[in-house]
Amino acid sequence: MRIRPYIESRDYDYLKEWIDDERTHTLWCANQISYPVTKEDLHDLLEKNAEDWTDSAYVATEDDGEVVGFFCYCVNVADNTGFLKFIVVDNKKRGAGYGRRMLQLALRYAFDITGVKSVSLNVFDENARATQCYEKLGFTTESISKEKFAYKDELWGRRRMTISAGCRPDNCL
């Protein structure tokens, strides 16, 4: 597996396929854009986050180039920390280790290339599979905000998880 920068003209259609129901969409982006995902809305969101937070978008590919995952990453230079967001894996490949492998590469990039001391992410408590994946990688829960987000008639909690540079992905599995 490899990671490379997201290229809208090549990669958007994959994301559109993976985010194929409203609940998955909400778990993925907390309704920061409307469902279903449109190329224009995603473009505008990525542009805004790049300007506001210095986010960069990436895809994970198999060695043959098949796109299997997506995430955004940014560095807060003021406190030398990284942040992952909008993490999603091809829905046909979920539960088969693709997310773990993609995030191992993302964490190697974060620690080895950008030199951050820790990387954080947010995950809704309702997304138990994602939370388990992050825990297996060595992320630990830093905080939990109960009933933070309203989805239809539900209130979801949000968990902030962090991994430090001392707990490298290879060492924590």
C-alpha positions in Angstrom: 0.0 0.0 0.0 1.1 3.6 -0.7 -0.3 7.0 0.0 -0.3 9.9 -2.5 -2.0 13.3 -2.7 -5.7 13.3 -3.6 -6.3 14.3 -7.2 -9.9 15.4 -7.6 -10.2 14.4 -11.3 -9.0 10.9 -10.6 -10.2 10.2 -7.1 -13.5 11.9 -6.4 -15.6 9.1 -8.0 -14.1 6.6 -5.5 -15.2 8.6 -2.5 -18.7 9.2 -4.0 -19.0 5.4 -4.2 -17.7 4.6 -0.7 -20.0 7.1 1.0 -23.2 5.5 -0.2 -25.6 6.2 2.7 -26.5 9.1 4.9 -25.2 7.5 8.2 -21.8 6.7 6.7 -21.7 10.2 5.3 -22.4 11.7 8.7 -19.9 9.5 10.5 -17.3 10.6 7.9 -17.8 14.3 7.7 -20.2 15.3 10.6 -22.4 16.8 7.9 -19.9 19.5 7.1 -21.2 19.0 3.5 -24.6 17.9 2.5 -25.5 14.3 1.5 -25.0 13.0 -1.1 -21.4 14.2 -1.6 -21.0 16.3 -4.7 -17.7 17.1 -6.4 -18.2 20.8 -5.9 -19.1 20.5 -2.2 -16.1 18.2 -1.5 -13.8 20.6 -3.4 -15.1 23.6 -1.4 -14.7 21.7 1.9 -11.1 20.6 1.1 -10.2 24.1 -0.1 -11.6 25.8 3.0 -9.9 23.3 5.3 -6.6 23.8 3.4 -6.9 27.5 3.9 -8.1 27.4 7.5 -6.1 24.5 8.9 -3.5 23.7 6.2 -5.2 20.3 5.6 -3.8 18.2 2.7 -5.9 15.4 1.3 -4.4 12.0 0.5 -5.5 8.6 -0.9 -4.2 5.2 -0.1 -3.6 2.9 -3.1 -2.7 -0.7 -3.6 0.7 -1.1 -5.3 -1.2 -1.5 -8.6 -2.7 2.0 -8.1 -6.2 0.9 -7.1 -7.6 3.6 -4.7 -8.7 2.0 -1.4 -8.8 4.9 1.2 -8.9 8.6 1.8 -7.9 10.9 4.7 -6.8 14.5 5.4 -3.9 15.5 7.5 -2.6 18.8 8.9 0.1 20.0 11.2 -0.3 22.6 13.9 3.1 24.2 13.8 2.5 26.2 17.0 2.4 23.0 19.2 4.0 20.6 16.7 1.0 18.2 16.5 -0.7 16.6 13.7 -4.4 15.9 13.1 -6.2 13.3 10.9 -9.7 13.8 9.6 -12.2 12.6 7.0 -10.8 9.0 7.2 -12.7 6.6 5.0 -11.9 3.2 3.3 -13.6 1.6 0.3 -16.8 0.1 1.8 -16.0 -3.2 0.0 -12.7 -3.5 1.9 -13.8 -2.4 5.4 -12.9 -4.9 8.1 -10.0 -6.4 6.1 -7.1 -4.3 7.5 -7.0 -1.6 4.9 -7.8 1.2 7.3 -5.1 0.0 9.7 -2.5 -0.2 6.9 -3.5 3.2 5.5 -3.2 4.8 8.9 0.1 3.2 9.6 1.4 4.9 6.5 -0.2 8.2 7.5 1.4 8.0 10.9 4.8 7.2 9.5 4.4 10.3 7.3 3.3 12.4 10.3 6.1 11.3 12.5 9.0 10.8 10.1 8.3 13.5 7.5 6.4 16.2 9.3 8.2 15.5 12.6 5.2 16.0 14.9 5.2 14.9 18.5 1.7 13.5 18.4 -1.3 12.9 16.1 -4.9 13.3 17.1 -8.3 12.6 15.5 -12.0 12.7 16.4 -14.3 9.8 16.1 -18.0 9.4 17.0 -18.6 6.8 19.7 -21.2 5.3 17.4 -18.3 4.3 15.0 -17.1 1.4 17.1 -15.2 -0.3 14.3 -13.2 2.8 13.6 -12.5 3.3 17.3 -11.2 -0.3 17.6 -9.0 0.2 14.6 -7.5 3.4 16.1 -7.0 1.7 19.5 -5.1 -1.2 17.8 -2.8 1.3 16.2 -2.0 2.8 19.7 -4.3 5.7 19.8 -5.7 6.4 23.3 -8.7 8.4 24.3 -7.9 11.9 25.4 -11.4 13.1 26.0 -15.0 12.2 25.4 -17.7 14.8 24.7 -21.1 13.2 25.5 -24.1 14.0 23.2 -22.0 16.3 21.1 -23.6 15.8 17.7 -27.2 15.4 16.7 -28.0 12.9 13.9 -31.7 12.6 13.2 -33.2 11.6 16.5 -29.9 10.5 18.1 -27.2 12.3 20.1 -23.7 11.1 19.4 -20.7 11.4 21.6 -17.3 12.5 20.2 -14.0 10.9 21.3 -10.7 12.7 20.8 -7.9 10.1 20.4 -4.2 10.7 20.3 -1.0 8.8 19.6 2.4 10.0 20.5 5.6 9.7 18.5 6.9 7.4 21.2 4.2 4.9 20.4 5.0 4.3 16.8 2.5 2.3 14.7 4.8 -0.6 14.3 5.5 -0.8 18.0 1.9 -0.6 19.1 0.4 -3.5 17.2 
